[in-house]
Amino acid sequence: MNDNPRKLAGLLEDRQGWRPETQDGEQQWHFGVSGASRLVITPEPDGFLMYRADQDMSWVIPRVEAVAAWLGEHEHEHAGPTALQVELKRESDSRPGAAGA
């Protein structure tokens, strides 16, 4: 039995901005505010599939300790809303009758 889903849950479950999701029967962890998935990590038999939405790039990291190290160096780069979320909020706020208008 592959232990990677449990290891990943142990790493991410208490970290702010991370949420578990299931897509097409696969367990995944998504990072981002207001439903954005700026980073996605999927536990796999041979490691952890990492996906960066900003670069539309994915790769496999073999050990959960290496995932933790990568997040320690890069997670902050993906915090906050996406550019599209900022643009949509700006448009919404600029409409007549909007809270910020």
C-alpha positions in Angstrom: 0.0 0.0 0.0 1.3 3.4 -1.0 1.7 5.7 2.0 2.1 8.9 0.0 -1.4 10.2 0.4 -1.1 10.1 4.2 2.4 11.7 4.1 1.1 14.5 2.0 -1.9 15.1 4.2 0.4 15.2 7.2 2.5 17.8 5.5 -0.3 20.1 4.2 -3.4 19.7 6.4 -2.4 22.4 8.9 -0.8 24.8 6.4 -2.8 27.9 5.5 -4.2 28.1 2.0 -4.0 24.4 1.3 -7.2 22.3 0.8 -7.8 18.7 -0.1 -9.8 17.9 -3.2 -10.7 14.8 -5.3 -10.7 15.0 -9.1 -11.5 12.0 -11.3 -10.9 9.8 -8.2 -7.5 11.3 -7.5 -6.7 12.8 -4.1 -5.0 16.2 -4.6 -4.0 19.2 -2.5 -4.7 22.7 -3.9 -3.1 26.0 -2.8 -4.6 29.3 -3.5 -7.2 31.8 -2.2 -10.9 31.9 -3.2 -10.8 28.6 -5.0 -7.7 29.3 -7.1 -5.4 26.4 -7.6 -2.0 28.0 -8.0 -0.2 24.9 -6.9 -1.5 21.4 -7.0 0.2 18.3 -5.5 -1.0 14.8 -6.2 0.4 11.8 -4.3 1.4 9.1 -6.7 3.1 5.7 -6.3 6.6 7.0 -7.3 6.4 10.4 -5.5 4.4 13.6 -5.6 3.2 15.2 -8.8 3.7 19.0 -8.5 1.8 21.4 -10.8 2.4 25.1 -11.0 -0.4 27.0 -12.7 1.6 30.1 -13.4 4.0 28.3 -15.6 1.6 25.4 -16.7 4.4 23.1 -15.6 4.5 19.8 -13.7 7.1 17.4 -12.4 7.5 14.7 -9.8 9.3 15.0 -6.5 10.1 11.6 -5.1 10.1 12.2 -1.3 7.8 14.2 1.0 10.8 15.8 2.6 11.8 17.2 -0.7 8.3 18.5 -1.2 8.5 20.3 2.2 11.9 21.8 1.2 10.5 23.0 -2.1 7.5 24.6 -0.4 9.7 26.2 2.1 11.6 28.0 -0.7 8.7 28.7 -3.1 5.2 28.5 -1.5 5.3 32.3 -0.7 5.6 33.0 -4.4 2.1 31.6 -4.9 0.3 33.3 -2.0 -2.6 35.6 -2.6 -5.1 35.9 -5.5 -4.2 35.2 -9.1 -4.0 38.0 -11.6 -7.4 37.0 -13.0 -9.0 37.1 -9.6 -7.6 40.6 -9.0 -8.9 41.7 -12.5 -12.4 40.3 -11.9 -12.6 41.9 -8.4 -11.6 45.3 -9.9 -14.3 44.9 -12.6 -16.9 43.9 -10.0 -15.9 46.8 -7.7 -16.1 49.4 -10.5 -19.7 48.5 -11.5 -22.3 51.0 -10.4 -23.8 50.0 -7.1 -20.8 47.9 -6.2 -19.5 48.1 -2.6 -16.2 49.7 -3.6 -17.6 52.1 -6.3 
